[in-house]
Amino acid sequence: MATLAVHNPRTGQFLYEVEEAGDETVTAVFQRARAVQPQIAAMSVAERAREIVKISDYLVAHREAIIDRLVAETGKTRFEALSNELFEVCGGIDYFRDAAPKILADRKAPTPLVLLGKKSKIVFEPLGTVLVIAPWNYPLVQCFTPSLQAFLAGNAVVFKPSEVTPLRGLYEEIMRGAGFMPDAIQIVYGGKEVGARLIQQRPDKIHFTGSSRAGRQVMAAAAEHLIPVELELGGKDAAIVFADVEVEKAANGIVWAAFTNAGQACTAVERCFVEEPIYEEFVAAAVKIAQNLRVATAKQDGRLPDTCDMGSMTAEFQVQIVEKQLAEAVAAGANVLCGGARQPDSLFFPPTVVVDVTQEMALGREETFGPVLPIMKFQTEAEAIALANDSPYGLGASVWSADLARAERVARALKVGNVAINNHMLTEANPALPYGGVKASGYGRYKGDWGLLGFSNVKALMIGGDNDHIESHWYPFTPTKYALFGRLMEAFFRRPRAWVGFLRSALPFDSLGSKEKIQ
Ligand code: NAD
């Protein structure tokens, strides 16, 4: 059986090997998931919510040890592990603990007058077993955020972490230590072949987070079995900065959003469009802030200081993508104002600000997923919107302006799944807001109501009484019925509507309210 060798990206130190799951393991995992799922479904949503709170309690109590593991495998800073991973998972749990029972409660739906006497309801039922496949940039969030939502909706979960950051044993340790329901979320290790094999087990839904390239493959494999998929894919987020902003604040926010997690965030700022009058001032401010970031170095051994702003990148192949895009951009006329080259023999890439980038260059068009901030100029609001929308991706964006009406107008014009105004990535910090993208950034939404409903069979119920009434649309069809339905159509749907008078004269309804009340 193949094994994955895992290294610390900051030090290069070999950490451990983990065996990739073989066919037998994959089959057994799905058998266990299907065996436990009816027990999960039988629990009330409130009981499931109490179960997920145990995970939060464990994360709070054991956070330093968990941060050690996250930092060792991703190269991110301790603050990023704390704020973007543990804090975010706990924030989601805190929200869903109270919100899930309400979101998943049965809902009444209005019943049209033609169906008088019946009641309509919507009920939310589990799908069965959900397969969650994750990338390597936020391995704790990408496991627990979707998996716990799927569990809350009554599903069993099979989770495959990335082969780059498998965190061997950590997820299991957290769930076991927390006393979380055994087998409700199971972990399967391996690369994309294992991911493909898991899909062949025909889960009832796939929640995939990763590259657009792999998303296409996952969707194609899922299509064979008509498995519903939700795709959270790559991005090329734009930040649009108008001339009326507080330049220093906007520059600080955008520098953070470009370099957080060493730029390896799907909603990192990868294109910054600045209105012409403040362009020079903004670029100068961004370069100054970027140059002052305290970047960890390859030579630092042991635990990174808590004051470190930026860690290392996580994977050699990702550094090479950054280098290739930058080299091509520079060859085509782009200018690097700071950063631009990795520290030798390491995965440390400094914060890099680039100007004179065009959207014909890969750096302006394809996902970079590294600490590079291209800053470009625009003249008008319409031009800024057109530039931002000129992208194969549509994940997130931000608009920076003192004029909130304009900022919202622009936000609405952007073809993306989420927009923050005078901030970036901030919609993600609110678990009540839906998250997802459009275009090559995928589709489907999770978090908020949509997260739980996306992991549910949204079932419609129409309840009629048991009586001797034969419905008029049942057999036999007769000329009288045909005429009646024609008249009903006229009455209900021809404008202006005359159906109140019609019903009074044509049907034996005496329970209708006044004309004013029901029209
Ligand atoms: P990747 O697509 O290479 O791999 C992601 C996961 O999918 C891994 O677990 C991998 O083993 C698995 N996989 C790959 N091909 C597969 C296949 N054919 N069948 C089944 N499983 C397969 O992505 P990555 O390099 O790990 O992560 C970086 C990408 O993830 C970036 O594009 C980034 O933007 C994206 N991402 C998106 C979001 C989001 O929410 N939209 C969040 C984080 C990362």
Residues whose N, C-alpha, C, O or C-beta is under 5 A from the ligand:
A	BS01	NAD	I133 A134 P135 W136 K160 P161 S162 E163 G190 G191 K192 G195 A196 T209 G210 S211 S212 A214 Q217 V218 E232 L233 G234 G235 C266 S441
